[in-house]
Protein backbone atom coordinates (compact mmCIF):
# COMPACT_ATOMS: atom_id res chain seq x y z
CA UNK A 1 0.00 0.00 0.00
CA UNK A 2 1.29 3.42 -0.94
CA UNK A 3 1.19 6.27 1.56
CA UNK A 4 -1.37 8.04 -0.66
CA UNK A 5 -3.69 5.06 -0.43
CA UNK A 6 -4.44 5.99 3.18
CA UNK A 7 -5.67 9.41 2.13
CA UNK A 8 -7.70 7.93 -0.70
CA UNK A 9 -9.26 5.38 1.66
CA UNK A 10 -10.08 8.13 4.17
CA UNK A 11 -11.74 10.15 1.41
CA UNK A 12 -13.83 7.15 0.37
CA UNK A 13 -14.77 6.34 3.97
CA UNK A 14 -15.70 9.90 4.96
CA UNK A 15 -17.27 11.20 1.76
CA UNK A 16 -17.82 8.15 -0.43
CA UNK A 17 -21.61 8.38 -0.31
CA UNK A 18 -21.64 12.00 -1.54
CA UNK A 19 -22.26 13.01 -5.13
CA UNK A 20 -19.45 15.11 -6.58
CA UNK A 21 -19.50 17.22 -9.71
CA UNK A 22 -16.41 18.02 -11.73
CA UNK A 23 -17.18 21.71 -11.18
CA UNK A 24 -17.13 21.16 -7.41
CA UNK A 25 -13.95 19.13 -7.68
CA UNK A 26 -12.33 21.90 -9.75
CA UNK A 27 -13.28 24.46 -7.08
CA UNK A 28 -11.76 22.26 -4.38
CA UNK A 29 -8.55 21.78 -6.38
CA UNK A 30 -8.25 25.55 -6.89
CA UNK A 31 -8.76 26.17 -3.18
CA UNK A 32 -6.14 23.54 -2.34
CA UNK A 33 -3.58 25.13 -4.68
CA UNK A 34 -4.32 28.56 -3.18
CA UNK A 35 -3.33 27.19 0.23
CA UNK A 36 -0.56 24.87 -1.05
CA UNK A 37 0.98 26.44 -4.17
CA UNK A 38 3.91 24.02 -4.03
CA UNK A 39 1.50 21.30 -5.25
CA UNK A 40 0.28 23.27 -8.28
CA UNK A 41 2.07 21.06 -10.81
CA UNK A 42 0.77 17.84 -9.29
CA UNK A 43 -2.79 19.19 -9.16
CA UNK A 44 -2.50 20.38 -12.75
CA UNK A 45 -1.35 16.93 -13.86
CA UNK A 46 -4.18 15.23 -11.96
CA UNK A 47 -6.79 17.62 -13.40
CA UNK A 48 -5.47 17.07 -16.93
CA UNK A 49 -5.54 13.31 -16.43
CA UNK A 50 -9.13 13.43 -15.14
CA UNK A 51 -10.24 15.64 -18.04
CA UNK A 52 -9.05 13.27 -20.76
CA UNK A 53 -11.27 10.58 -22.24
CA UNK A 54 -10.79 6.99 -21.11
CA UNK A 55 -9.55 5.92 -24.54
CA UNK A 56 -6.62 8.38 -24.61
CA UNK A 57 -3.49 6.31 -25.30
CA UNK A 58 -1.23 9.02 -23.83
CA UNK A 59 -2.41 8.28 -20.29
N, C-alpha and C positions, 0 to 999 in steps of 0.2 A: 504494500500500500504506500502510495506517495503521500508526502505531507499534505499536499493540496486536497487529497481525497477526504481528509477529515473535515475541511471547510465545506466541501461539496456535500458530504453526508449531513453536516449540520444544517446547511441550507435546505436540503430535501426534507429533513426531519421537522424543522421549524416552520417552513413555508411551502412545503410540497403540495399542500391541498389548495393553495391560492392559484388564481388565474393571473397570468402575467402577459402583458402586451409587449411587443417590441418597442413601442414608444415609451412605455414605462421603464423598460430595461435600459433604453438609451438615456433617459433622464437620470437613472441611478448611476450609470457608468460615467456620465458627465460630472455628477456630484462627487463621485469617488475620485476622479482625476483632479477636480478642484481642490480636494483635501490632500491628495497624494499625487502630486504632479510627476514624481519620479516613476510612476507606473503608467504614464501616458502611452508609451510605445506598446507595452503589453496589452493594455486595454484597446488600443487601436487595432492591434493584430487580432484580438479576440472578436471585436466588432466586425472586422472585415471577414473573418472566417464565418461568423454567424450569418452575415448578409449574403453569402454566396450560395448558389443552388447546390443541392446534394450531389448533382452529377458533375460538378466541376473537378476535372482531373488534376488541377493545380493544388488541391487541398492536400 
